[in-house]
Amino acid sequence: MLIVNARLITNDKDNTLYDDGAVYIKGNVIEEVGTTAELKAKYSDDELFDAKGRVVMPGMICAHSHIYSTYARGMGVSEPTDNFYHVLENQWWRLDRLLTLEDVKLNGLTTFMESIQLGVTTLIDHHSGPNSVEGSLFALGDAAKETGMRASLCYEVSDRDGMDIRDKEIKENVDFIKACQKDDHGDMLKGLFGLHASFTLSDDTLNKSAEAMAGVYDGYHVHVAEGIEDEWDTIKTHGKRVVERFEDFGMITENTLAVHGVHVNEREMDILKHHNTPVIFNPESNMNNAVGCPPILRMLEKGITVGLGTDAYTNDMFESMKVANILLAHNACDPTKGFGETLQLQFKNNPKIVSRYFNRPLGVIEKGAYADIITLDYNPFTPVTANNWGGHSLFGFTGRLVNDSIINGDVVMKDKIITKVDQAEVHAKSSERVKAIWKCM
């Protein structure tokens, strides 16, 4: 397939931009990048994809989300949500306990479809649903395959629903990781070992988790010091801070995602840096839960790889970028902060992070990278250049401008229409099913 007539942002190491660019895709991989004239002359017999002057850029990467929260849009709750613990206990933990495997699959389909519509082509998820644990990651994997999404999945192990369920959670993680190691569906599906947070995990559970992962993998996906309560509980119960505790169990590695990190101190940041462990910033969620702003600027100063996610507050990474920029500047009381750092998180660090899990480059349009590409119907009234496209991405681009999405060389959305799944049918099933869920909230 040859994409032509593109205002092409490559995000490659040279920051190449073409006013009239073209991308030749062979199978699921980018074979060549150049001008429309050059590549049309070489590949005239191939299928043409006319971008019609739209912006063409690498697909967006979401480094942390929660598909299980899908039904929450428009939902009311009857119990207090006046602090972080009550938000968890009275909203999210009540919701996840109500999910059946049918709900898990529906949540996966709706989230992946909306993500595709908003330009996300790779999504890393952290799932929960204690009364539908067995097969839940495989159900999400099926949803990813059906929609065409590239995904990394895990299940959040926790003590909060008892030891029998905890054991099922550990097994689901390991079973899914092993299944992906055996067949990752052409490098489209990966698995990490999910953990909720230190304050809901006993030493026994962490020991059992580490034992189950011995010889399997060293990649974990865990919330770290999101709320100050996590640090308080860990210090009181275990005599150490959150990152120190996870390091003691061998769970802080270069393949681990340490999510949030709002209340980590200098020593914890040094530990993360030592192990080359990425931290994932979720600005809108942190603000919504009123837990604080993570020390992102300090992390970057220390050389920690910080990526960007949404925590499921939105599925639009352009939106998450906009808020990251504002929050970092506001928190630092410095208007020079936020802009460059946000671009680094999304367009440099997120591709670096997912390169640890997938076999070819993502987040870039260059020879040898996977063909994960989006087009935006963006008609600017100021020039778009190699030096300023980041400014357009922060102050002009939105997910709602995405017109087409290509993942792994497959057109999964064309002219804003999802191509692989009947979206209306899925939405109808979801809307019907959610009525029963909301009655219990």
Secondary structure, DSSP 8 states (H G I E B T S, - for coil): -EEEEEEEE---TT--EEEEEEEEEETTEEEEEEEHHHHHHH-TTS-EEE-TT-EEEE-EEEEEE-GGGGGGTT---SS--SSHHHHIIIIIHHHHHT--HHHHHHHHHHHHHHHHHTTEEEEEE-B--TTS-TTHHHHHHHHHHHHT-EEEE-BEE-STT-HHHHHHHHHHHHHHHHHHHH--TTTTEEE-EEE--GGG--HHHHHHHHHHHTTT---EEEEES-SHHHHHHHHHHHSS-HHHHHHHTT--STT-EEEE-TT--HHHHHHHHHTT--EEE-HHHHHHTT-----HHHHHHHT--EEE--TTS-S-HHHHHHHHHHHHHHHHT-TTSSHHHHHIIIIIIHHHHHTTTSSS--S--STTSB--EEEE----SS---TTTHHHHHHHT--GGGEEEEEETTEEEEETTEESSS-HHHHHHHHHHHHHHHHHT-
